[in-house]
Amino acid sequence: MATTLDENKKQIRNLVSRVLQIDPAELTEESRFQEDHDADSLRILGVLAALEDEFDVSIDQSEVIRIVNLAGVYDIVAEAAGWRQ
């Protein structure tokens, strides 16, 4: 069964909230991980590693600069997984 965009987004939100140790309800697509949720650079790298493991993708470490909010994370994973062209 194909996974929908909404299911992918929910899975990503849950993964990010788990790594950042915050309630998923606190995350919005625009809330900034470092500024709004006190995430340090190690947690951001943890998000990158968790995304690679969860979605079986390879994400270049240069992409870490885009891991600032959920919208950026969705884009990175979608590109790496080939969800959209």
Order of alpha helices (4+ residues) and beta strands (2+ residues): alpha-alpha-alpha-alpha
